[in-house]
Amino acid sequence: MKKVLVTTGGGDCPGLNAVIRAIVKRAGRTQDWEVYGSKEAFNGVLRTPKEIIKLDNERVAGIHAKGGTILQTTIKGGPFSWPVEKSDGSWTTEDRSDEMISYLKDEGFEVVINIGGDGSQRISQALHEKGLNVIGVPKTIDNDLACTDYTFGFQTAVDIATDAVDKLVTTAESHHRLMILEVMGRNAGWIALHA
C-alpha cells in the first residue's frame, strides 16, 4: 500500500477542502493508497510530536462545502526556514529539509501532494530537486500562477468582489459620490479586472 502525504500551505481559499476530499476519494476508489495530512503545511512533519493525521472517507465526508482547510495552513516556517530560538533569546531559521525528507522516506511516504500558491510551489520544486516525489497543486485567489488559466479560489474572490462593487454602486449613486474599492491580488490585477 502506498502512503501519500497531503499539505496545504499559504493563505486559505475556497476549494482547499474539495481538493483534499478528491484526493482521498480517488485514492480509495482507484488506487491502493493510504492518505495522510500534515497540519499547517510541512510544520506538522517538522514538529515534535508529529501532527500528521490519517485522511479517510469518514474524515473527509462533507468537507467540500466548508471553507478553509481541515489541515490548517500557515505562511510561517517550513522545511527550508524552520524558526529556532537562540540561547540569547533571538530567533533564526535553519534548513531542516534533509531531516524531513529522511523522515518521510523512513515512514514509507512515496509522494507528497503540496497544495499552495507560489511560495508553496517553490518549496515543492526545491524538495523535488532534493529527490522527494512531489505533486504541486497550484492555488491562489490572485490567479497569478504561470501556466494556469484559472486557479481555484479565484472565481469565488471575483464573485465576492463583484457583489461588493454592485453594492457600492447604489450607495455611490445615492450620495453622488465616487467610490474606490481595493481588492486583493498582490501584484496582479485579475480580481479587479474580472469584477
LUMTOR-700288 format. One line per field, with one value per residue (C-alpha): residue number from 1; residue in one letter; z, x, y. Coordinates in nm, 3 decimals, decimal comma. Each point is the difference from the previous one (the first is absolute). Layout:
pos <- [NUM; ...] $
code <- [a; ...] $
z <- [Z; ...] $
x <- [X; ...] $
y <- [Y; ...] $
This chain:
pos <- [1; 2; 3; 4; 5; 6; 7; 8; 9; 10; 11; 12; 13; 14; 15; 16; 17; 18; 19; 20; 21; 22; 23; 24; 25; 26; 27; 28; 29; 30; 31; 32; 33; 34; 35; 36; 37; 38; 39; 40; 41; 42; 43; 44; 45; 46; 47; 48; 49; 50; 51; 52; 53; 54; 55; 56; 57; 58; 59; 60; 61; 62; 63; 64; 65; 66; 67; 68; 69; 70; 71; 72; 73; 74; 75; 76; 77; 78; 79; 80; 81; 82; 83; 84; 85; 86; 87; 88; 89; 90; 91; 92; 93; 94; 95; 96; 97; 98; 99; 100; 101; 102; 103; 104; 105; 106; 107; 108; 109; 110; 111; 112; 113; 114; 115; 116; 117; 118; 119; 120; 121; 122; 123; 124; 125; 126; 127; 128; 129; 130; 131; 132; 133; 134; 135; 136; 137; 138; 139; 140; 141; 142; 143; 144; 145; 146; 147; 148; 149; 150; 151; 152; 153; 154; 155; 156; 157; 158; 159; 160; 161; 162; 163; 164; 165; 166; 167; 168; 169; 170; 171; 172; 173; 174; 175; 176; 177; 178; 179; 180; 181; 182; 183; 184; 185; 186; 187; 188; 189; 190; 191; 192; 193; 194; 195] $
code <- [m; k; k; v; l; v; t; t; g; g; g; d; c; p; g; l; n; a; v; i; r; a; i; v; k; r; a; g; r; t; q; d; w; e; v; y; g; s; k; e; a; f; n; g; v; l; r; t; p; k; e; i; i; k; l; d; n; e; r; v; a; g; i; h; a; k; g; g; t; i; l; q; t; t; i; k; g; g; p; f; s; w; p; v; e; k; s; d; g; s; w; t; t; e; d; r; s; d; e; m; i; s; y; l; k; d; e; g; f; e; v; v; i; n; i; g; g; d; g; s; q; r; i; s; q; a; l; h; e; k; g; l; n; v; i; g; v; p; k; t; i; d; n; d; l; a; c; t; d; y; t; f; g; f; q; t; a; v; d; i; a; t; d; a; v; d; k; l; v; t; t; a; e; s; h; h; r; l; m; i; l; e; v; m; g; r; n; a; g; w; i; a; l; h; a] $
z <- [0,000; -0,098; 0,253; -0,117; 0,203; -0,075; 0,112; -0,035; 0,020; -0,031; 0,041; -0,005; -0,289; -0,112; -0,143; 0,227; 0,178; -0,332; -0,129; 0,319; -0,026; -0,369; 0,076; 0,274; -0,212; -0,299; 0,216; 0,150; -0,318; -0,264; 0,172; 0,272; 0,210; 0,362; 0,024; 0,290; 0,062; 0,163; 0,219; -0,101; -0,321; 0,076; 0,360; 0,111; -0,123; 0,159; 0,345; 0,294; 0,045; -0,365; -0,104; -0,278; -0,028; -0,202; -0,262; -0,085; -0,140; 0,344; 0,082; -0,333; -0,016; -0,064; 0,010; -0,363; 0,090; 0,284; -0,036; 0,114; 0,034; 0,247; 0,002; 0,104; -0,176; 0,065; -0,176; 0,272; 0,045; -0,248; -0,069; -0,133; 0,262; 0,330; 0,284; 0,280; 0,319; 0,078; 0,352; 0,021; -0,069; -0,360; -0,288; -0,311; -0,257; -0,103; -0,294; 0,116; -0,346; 0,001; 0,341; -0,120; -0,324; 0,194; 0,241; -0,284; -0,182; 0,322; 0,069; -0,351; -0,153; -0,375; -0,105; 0,146; -0,148; 0,087; -0,050; 0,004; -0,177; -0,137; 0,328; 0,053; -0,357; 0,043; 0,299; -0,218; -0,265; 0,254; 0,164; -0,342; -0,077; 0,322; -0,118; 0,155; -0,221; 0,015; -0,179; 0,017; -0,014; -0,076; 0,196; 0,043; -0,007; -0,178; -0,313; -0,041; -0,060; -0,337; -0,226; 0,132; -0,142; 0,334; 0,347; 0,241; 0,242; -0,268; -0,120; 0,355; 0,059; -0,321; 0,105; 0,339; -0,155; -0,259; 0,277; 0,185; -0,317; -0,061; 0,354; -0,019; -0,329; 0,156; 0,299; -0,227; -0,217; 0,304; 0,138; -0,329; 0,097; -0,163; 0,181; -0,022; 0,089; 0,065; -0,050; 0,068; -0,273; 0,115; -0,319; -0,237; -0,086; -0,110; 0,271; -0,074; -0,374; 0,026; 0,263] $
x <- [0,000; 0,139; 0,004; -0,073; 0,040; -0,222; 0,090; -0,172; 0,219; -0,037; -0,328; -0,325; -0,241; -0,323; 0,058; 0,278; -0,223; -0,149; 0,349; 0,086; -0,327; 0,059; 0,347; -0,137; -0,296; 0,222; 0,256; -0,264; -0,193; 0,266; 0,337; 0,159; 0,093; -0,018; -0,035; 0,130; -0,005; 0,262; -0,136; 0,102; 0,181; 0,327; 0,008; -0,192; 0,285; 0,268; -0,157; 0,051; -0,233; -0,094; -0,337; -0,093; -0,354; -0,141; -0,247; -0,274; -0,353; -0,150; 0,234; -0,063; -0,378; -0,172; 0,315; -0,025; -0,270; 0,202; 0,243; 0,359; 0,192; -0,042; 0,380; 0,041; 0,259; 0,282; 0,239; 0,263; 0,268; 0,049; 0,280; 0,245; -0,058; -0,097; -0,001; 0,248; 0,050; 0,364; 0,146; -0,014; -0,376; 0,025; -0,133; 0,158; -0,103; 0,157; -0,036; -0,165; -0,091; 0,244; -0,129; -0,361; 0,067; 0,180; -0,295; -0,255; 0,199; 0,058; -0,375; -0,076; -0,151; 0,046; -0,141; -0,095; -0,291; 0,067; -0,299; 0,098; 0,093; 0,330; 0,191; -0,127; 0,087; 0,355; 0,028; -0,139; 0,264; 0,284; -0,114; -0,025; 0,356; 0,106; -0,156; -0,348; -0,296; -0,223; -0,321; -0,070; -0,364; -0,009; -0,243; -0,039; -0,292; 0,234; 0,009; 0,366; 0,157; 0,161; -0,116; -0,359; -0,312; -0,177; 0,096; -0,262; -0,113; 0,026; -0,361; -0,134; 0,219; -0,138; -0,358; 0,050; 0,169; -0,278; -0,261; 0,188; 0,017; -0,373; -0,079; 0,235; -0,150; -0,341; 0,153; 0,216; -0,300; -0,213; 0,256; 0,147; 0,339; 0,285; 0,102; 0,328; 0,011; 0,334; 0,007; 0,264; 0,234; 0,354; 0,183; -0,272; -0,323; -0,203; -0,266; -0,053; -0,009; -0,256; -0,219] $
y <- [0,000; 0,342; 0,281; 0,353; 0,320; 0,302; 0,353; 0,339; 0,309; 0,375; 0,183; -0,189; 0,022; -0,166; -0,346; -0,126; -0,251; -0,110; -0,083; -0,192; -0,193; -0,079; -0,137; -0,227; -0,116; -0,075; -0,178; -0,227; -0,069; -0,059; -0,011; -0,207; 0,305; 0,105; 0,377; 0,208; 0,374; 0,220; 0,281; 0,355; -0,091; -0,182; 0,122; -0,309; -0,219; 0,220; 0,032; -0,231; -0,177; -0,031; 0,145; -0,239; -0,135; -0,286; 0,119; -0,247; 0,021; 0,055; 0,290; 0,178; -0,055; 0,332; 0,216; 0,110; 0,254; 0,154; 0,288; -0,004; -0,326; -0,285; -0,028; 0,363; 0,212; 0,242; 0,233; -0,042; -0,262; -0,279; -0,243; 0,260; 0,270; -0,163; 0,258; -0,074; 0,199; 0,075; -0,007; 0,381; -0,001; 0,118; -0,204; -0,144; -0,259; -0,327; -0,236; -0,323; -0,126; -0,294; -0,112; 0,025; -0,188; -0,274; -0,031; -0,019; -0,268; -0,199; 0,009; -0,127; 0,313; -0,034; 0,336; 0,336; 0,195; 0,364; 0,231; 0,365; 0,320; 0,122; -0,037; -0,353; -0,092; 0,133; -0,236; -0,283; 0,067; 0,014; -0,326; -0,165; 0,111; -0,176; -0,326; 0,005; -0,093; 0,308; 0,091; 0,373; 0,109; 0,374; 0,216; 0,370; 0,238; 0,244; -0,223; 0,098; -0,341; -0,058; -0,284; 0,003; 0,159; 0,027; -0,113; -0,127; 0,266; 0,269; -0,018; 0,024; 0,307; 0,155; -0,080; 0,166; 0,305; 0,030; -0,011; 0,277; 0,213; -0,046; 0,115; 0,299; 0,119; 0,060; 0,179; 0,216; 0,091; 0,082; 0,244; 0,130; -0,137; -0,177; -0,319; -0,187; -0,367; -0,165; -0,376; -0,261; -0,111; 0,074; 0,108; -0,122; 0,178; -0,300; 0,028; 0,370; -0,067; -0,279; 0,167] $
